[in-house]
Amino acid sequence: MLPTLRDFLRLEAAGGIVLALAAIAALIVANSPLAPVYQAFLDLPGAVVVGALEIRKPLLLWLNDGWMAVFFLLVGLEIKREMMDGELSDLRAAALPVVGAIGGMAVPAAIYAAINWGDALALRGWAIPTATDIAFALGVLSLLGRSVPASLKVLLTAIAIIDDLGAIAVIAVFYTDNLSVYSLALAGFALAGLAALNLAGVRSITPYALVGAVLWVCVLKSGVHATLAGVATGFAIPLKPAKDGDPSPLRWLEHVLHPWVAYLVLPAFAFANAGVPLKGLTLAAVREPVTLGIALGLLAGKQIGVLGALWLAIKAGLGRMPEGATWLHLYGLALLCGIGFTMSLFIGGLAYDDAAHGVQVRIGVLAGSILSAVLGAAALKMARPAPG
């Protein structure tokens, strides 16, 4: 399991650096003479028409609804692997990241809600600062080299994966509206098809991909966010091979998808969603309650929630201090959990569809994530290994 984990961390770290470069490129282009071209590119119309079925979206939504379904497929694979054969398969080992993730979602949501209390529209964004971007966070850790204990990287990965699971539940429950019963019923049949493939012992990926594509269309038309179809498909892929010596279908697909997601899907999402026009930006715009709620939720809420929950869990005997780590290490980790970026921007797009709130979301996410990254890296750089 350790070589696989090392490969995963190495790829996620490199992907985080590419993700950062894509976000910087978006900011540069959106504030240059190329800004109209950038916006026109995102507004490019695209359609798929098969008989009576018709899907029409601008390029931005094809990226956010379509390509991001591949990212969520990978998330589903990672969660299933961790729960069946990883850090989360051992209840005692899982207790620490589970408690940390819960604290890291609850406190940022509470801070956001307190700042935006009384504004029903603004409160739609309460879940935006609850997310952690695993690629960005591990990218920052990679810049610190071997000074960071390996156990801390494992803990951060586990917290981020549980965080993703929580985000998936939040999207399904709170960001679903205008439901189509007919499309949901068809999605139910597709889900049953995926379950039947798994129970029948099918190990070929192709049937799962075909049924998963049908599920994606049904979920898209149902009013539930289409990316959840990716998670459901990932959960259906078998982990165990047909016989000893054969490759695991889940691990094989995870290995194939990782580079595509790390170096294409997520950077494309970042480039399309991080372009904030800064011309005319004033202090008043930065002080908007939505912007403040997101930025403070990520920066203050994550460190308080994650570190506080980890402290309680360790003191209560629910988990152990990671090997070679100190409380300063855990504080740095809690700060890095405030890098919300990808999932925060994604939830922000579900919460608001108007330009004004969209700008506030992007400013809040970028500010909170950048400050969390800088302060987290500084804390970890100052930390010294625990005495042996």
C-alpha positions in Angstrom: 0.0 0.0 0.0 2.9 2.4 0.8 4.3 2.6 -2.8 0.8 3.3 -4.1 0.3 6.1 -1.5 3.7 7.6 -2.4 2.8 7.7 -6.1 -0.6 9.3 -5.2 1.0 12.0 -3.0 3.6 12.7 -5.6 1.0 13.1 -8.4 -1.3 15.2 -6.2 1.6 17.5 -5.3 2.6 18.1 -8.9 -1.0 18.5 -9.9 -1.4 21.2 -7.2 1.4 23.2 -8.7 -0.1 23.0 -12.2 -3.5 23.9 -10.7 -1.9 27.1 -9.1 -0.3 28.0 -12.4 -3.7 27.7 -14.2 -5.3 29.9 -11.6 -2.6 32.6 -12.0 -2.9 32.4 -15.8 -6.7 33.0 -15.4 -6.2 36.0 -13.3 -3.6 37.5 -15.7 -5.8 36.9 -18.8 -9.0 38.2 -17.1 -7.1 41.5 -16.3 -5.4 42.0 -19.6 -6.6 43.2 -23.1 -7.5 39.5 -23.7 -10.3 39.6 -21.2 -13.1 39.8 -23.8 -11.6 36.9 -25.7 -11.4 34.9 -22.4 -15.1 35.6 -21.7 -16.1 34.8 -25.2 -14.2 31.5 -25.0 -16.1 30.6 -21.8 -19.4 31.5 -23.4 -18.8 29.3 -26.5 -22.0 27.3 -27.1 -21.9 23.6 -27.4 -24.7 21.0 -27.9 -25.2 17.3 -28.0 -28.4 16.2 -29.8 -29.4 12.5 -30.1 -33.0 12.2 -31.3 -35.3 13.9 -28.8 -32.4 14.2 -26.3 -30.8 17.6 -26.4 -28.1 19.1 -24.1 -27.1 22.7 -24.8 -24.6 24.5 -22.6 -21.8 27.2 -22.8 -18.3 25.9 -22.6 -18.0 26.9 -18.9 -20.9 24.7 -17.9 -19.6 21.8 -20.1 -16.4 22.0 -18.0 -18.2 22.4 -14.7 -20.9 19.7 -15.3 -19.2 17.4 -17.7 -15.4 17.4 -17.1 -15.8 17.7 -13.4 -17.8 14.5 -13.4 -14.5 12.8 -14.2 -12.9 14.4 -11.2 -15.8 13.2 -9.0 -15.5 9.7 -10.5 -11.9 9.8 -9.3 -13.1 11.1 -5.9 -15.5 8.2 -5.7 -12.8 5.7 -6.5 -10.5 7.2 -3.8 -13.1 7.2 -1.1 -14.1 3.6 -1.8 -10.4 2.4 -1.8 -9.7 4.3 1.4 -12.8 2.8 3.1 -12.2 -0.8 2.0 -8.4 -1.0 1.9 -6.8 2.2 3.2 -6.5 4.5 6.2 -10.3 4.7 6.6 -10.7 0.9 6.8 -9.4 0.7 10.3 -11.9 2.4 12.7 -9.3 3.5 15.2 -7.0 4.9 12.5 -10.0 6.6 10.8 -11.2 8.3 14.0 -8.6 11.1 13.9 -9.2 12.3 10.3 -13.0 11.8 10.6 -13.2 14.0 13.7 -10.8 16.5 12.1 -12.8 16.7 8.9 -16.1 17.2 10.8 -14.6 20.1 12.8 -13.1 21.5 9.6 -16.6 21.6 8.0 -18.7 22.7 11.0 -16.7 25.8 12.2 -16.2 27.4 8.8 -19.9 27.0 8.0 -20.8 28.6 11.4 -18.5 31.5 10.8 -20.0 32.1 7.3 -23.5 31.8 8.7 -22.8 34.3 11.6 -21.4 36.9 9.1 -24.3 36.5 6.7 -27.1 35.9 9.2 -30.4 37.6 8.1 -29.6 37.5 4.3 -31.3 34.4 2.9 -29.6 34.7 -0.5 -26.2 35.1 1.1 -26.7 32.1 3.3 -27.0 29.9 0.3 -23.2 30.0 0.3 -22.7 28.5 3.8 -21.0 25.4 2.4 -18.4 27.2 0.3 -15.7 27.5 3.0 -16.2 24.0 4.3 -14.1 22.4 1.5 -10.4 21.4 1.3 -8.5 21.1 -2.0 -6.3 18.0 -1.7 -4.2 18.8 -4.8 -3.4 22.4 -3.7 -2.7 21.4 -0.1 -0.4 18.5 -1.0 1.3 20.8 -3.6 2.2 23.2 -0.8 3.5 20.3 1.3 5.7 19.1 -1.6 7.5 22.5 -1.6 8.6 21.8 2.0 10.4 18.6 1.1 11.3 16.0 3.7 10.9 18.4 6.6 7.3 17.3 6.8 6.6 13.9 8.4 5.1 11.4 6.0 2.4 10.7 8.6 1.2 14.3 8.3 0.7 13.9 4.6 -1.3 10.7 5.2 -3.5 12.5 7.7 -4.0 15.5 5.4 -5.0 13.2 2.5 -7.5 11.3 4.8 -9.0 14.5 6.1 -9.4 15.9 2.5 -11.0 12.7 1.3 -13.5 12.7 4.1 -14.1 16.4 3.4 -14.9 15.5 -0.2 -17.4 12.9 1.0 -19.0 15.6 3.1 -19.1 18.0 0.2 -20.7 15.4 -2.0 -23.5 14.9 0.6 -23.9 18.7 0.9 -24.3 19.1 -2.8 -26.8 16.3 -3.0 -29.0 17.6 -0.2 -28.7 21.4 -0.3 -27.9 22.3 -3.9 -30.6 20.3 -5.7 -33.8 21.9 -6.9 -36.5 21.7 -9.6 -36.4 17.9 -9.5 -37.7 15.9 -12.5 -39.3 12.7 -11.1 -39.1 11.1 -14.6 -35.4 11.7 -14.9 -34.8 10.6 -11.3 -36.6 7.3 -12.0 -34.4 6.7 -15.0 -31.3 7.6 -12.9 -32.5 5.0 -10.4 -32.6 2.3 -13.1 -29.1 3.3 -14.2 -27.9 3.0 -10.5 -29.5 -0.4 -10.3 -27.6 -1.3 -13.5 -24.3 -0.3 -11.9 -25.1 -2.4 -8.8 -26.1 -5.4 -10.9 -22.8 -5.2 -12.8 -20.9 -5.2 -9.5 -22.9 -8.0 -8.0 -22.5 -10.1 -11.2 -18.7 -9.8 -10.8 -18.1 -7.8 -14.0 -14.5 -6.6 -14.0 -14.4 -4.9 -17.4 -14.5 -1.1 -17.1 -16.4 -0.6 -20.3 -19.9 -1.6 -19.1 -19.6 0.6 -16.1 -18.5 3.5 -18.3 -21.5 3.1 -20.6 -24.0 2.8 -17.8 -22.2 5.7 -16.0 -22.7 7.9 -19.1 -26.4 7.1 -19.1 -26.6 7.9 -15.4 -24.8 11.3 -16.0 -27.4 12.3 -18.6 -30.3 11.2 -16.3 -28.9 13.0 -13.3 -28.2 16.1 -15.4 -31.8 16.3 -16.5 -33.2 15.5 -13.1 -32.1 18.7 -11.3 -29.6 16.9 -9.1 -26.0 18.0 -9.9 -24.6 15.8 -12.7 -21.2 15.3 -11.1 -22.8 13.1 -8.5 -23.2 10.5 -11.2 -19.4 10.3 -11.3 -19.2 9.5 -7.6 -21.9 6.8 -7.9 -20.1 5.2 -10.8 -16.8 5.2 -8.9 -18.4 3.5 -5.9 -19.7 0.7 -8.3 -16.2 -0.2 -9.7 -15.0 -3.4 -8.1 -11.9 -3.2 -5.9 -11.1 -6.9 -5.8 -9.8 -8.6 -9.0 -11.6 -11.6 -10.5 -8.7 -13.9 -9.4 -5.3 -13.6 -7.8 -2.7 -12.1 -10.1 -5.2 -10.0 -12.0 -5.2 -6.2 -11.6 -7.7 -4.5 -9.4 -10.3 -2.7 -11.7 -10.6 0.2 -9.2 -6.9 0.7 -8.7 -6.2 0.4 -12.5 -8.9 3.0 -13.3 -7.6 5.3 -10.5 -4.1 5.0 -11.9 -5.3 5.8 -15.5 -7.5 8.8 -14.4 -5.0 10.5 -12.0 -2.8 12.2 -14.6 -5.8 13.3 -16.7 -7.5 14.8 -13.7 -4.3 16.3 -12.2 -2.9 17.8 -15.4 -6.0 18.5 -17.6 -9.4 18.4 -15.9 -8.6 20.4 -12.7 -6.3 23.0 -14.4 -9.0 23.6 -17.1 -11.6 24.1 -14.3 -9.2 26.5 -12.5 -8.5 28.5 -15.7 -12.2 28.8 -16.4 -13.3 29.7 -12.9 -10.5 31.7 -11.3 -10.5 34.6 -13.7 -11.6 37.6 -11.5 -11.6 41.1 -13.1 -9.7 43.2 -10.5 -10.3 46.6 -12.3 -12.3 48.8 -10.0 -12.0 46.5 -7.1 -12.4 48.5 -3.9 -12.0 47.8 -0.2 -15.8 47.9 0.1 -16.0 45.0 -2.4 -13.6 43.0 -0.3 -15.7 43.7 2.8 -18.9 42.2 1.3 -20.4 39.7 3.8 -20.2 36.8 1.3 -16.5 37.6 0.6 -15.7 37.9 4.3 -17.6 34.8 5.2 -15.8 32.7 2.7 -12.3 34.1 3.4 -12.6 34.0 7.2 -14.3 30.6 7.1 -11.4 29.2 5.2 -8.6 31.0 7.0 -9.9 31.1 10.6 -12.7 28.5 10.6 -10.6 25.7 9.1 -7.7 26.1 11.5 -9.9 26.4 14.6 -12.2 23.6 13.5 -9.5 21.1 12.4 -7.0 21.8 15.1 -9.6 21.9 17.8 -11.2 18.6 16.7 -7.8 16.9 16.5 -6.8 18.1 19.9 -10.1 16.8 21.4 -9.7 13.5 19.6 -6.1 13.0 20.8 -6.8 14.0 24.4 -9.9 11.8 24.5 -7.9 8.8 23.3 -9.8 8.5 20.0 -6.6 8.8 18.0 -2.9 9.1 18.3 -0.5 12.0 17.5 0.9 11.2 14.0 4.4 9.8 14.1 7.1 12.4 14.1 4.6 15.3 14.4 4.2 18.0 16.9 1.3 20.4 17.7 2.9 23.0 15.4 2.8 20.4 12.6 -0.9 19.9 13.3 -1.5 23.6 13.3 0.2 23.9 10.0 -1.9 21.1 8.6 -5.1 22.8 9.9 -4.1 25.9 8.1 -3.5 24.0 4.8 -7.0 22.6 5.2 -8.1 26.2 4.5 -7.1 25.9 0.9 -10.5 25.4 -0.5 -10.0 26.4 -4.1 -11.5 23.7 -6.5 -14.4 22.4 -4.4 -15.1 25.8 -2.9 -15.3 27.4 -6.4 -17.5 24.5 -7.5 -19.9 24.9 -4.6 -19.9 28.6 -5.1 -21.1 28.1 -8.7 -23.9 26.0 -7.4 -24.9 28.5 -4.7 -25.0 31.6 -7.0 -25.7 32.1 -10.7 -25.3 35.9 -10.8 -22.2 37.8 -11.7 -22.0 39.9 -8.5 -22.0 37.0 -6.1 -19.8 35.1 -8.5 -17.0 37.7 -8.1 -17.5 37.8 -4.4 -17.1 34.0 -4.2 -13.9 34.0 -6.3 -12.3 36.8 -4.3 -13.2 35.2 -1.0 -12.0 31.7 -2.1 -8.7 33.1 -3.6 -8.0 35.3 -0.5 -8.8 32.6 2.0 -6.9 29.9 0.1 -3.8 32.0 -0.6 -3.5 33.2 3.0 -4.0 29.7 4.4 -1.4 28.3 2.0 1.2 31.0 3.0 0.6 30.8 6.7 0.4 26.9 6.7 3.7 26.7 4.8 5.3 29.1 7.3 4.1 27.1 10.3 5.3 23.8 8.9 8.6 25.4 8.0 9.1 26.4 11.6 8.1 23.1 13.0 10.7 20.6 14.2 10.3 16.8 14.3 9.1 15.4 17.5 11.8 13.9 19.7 12.2 10.2 19.2 
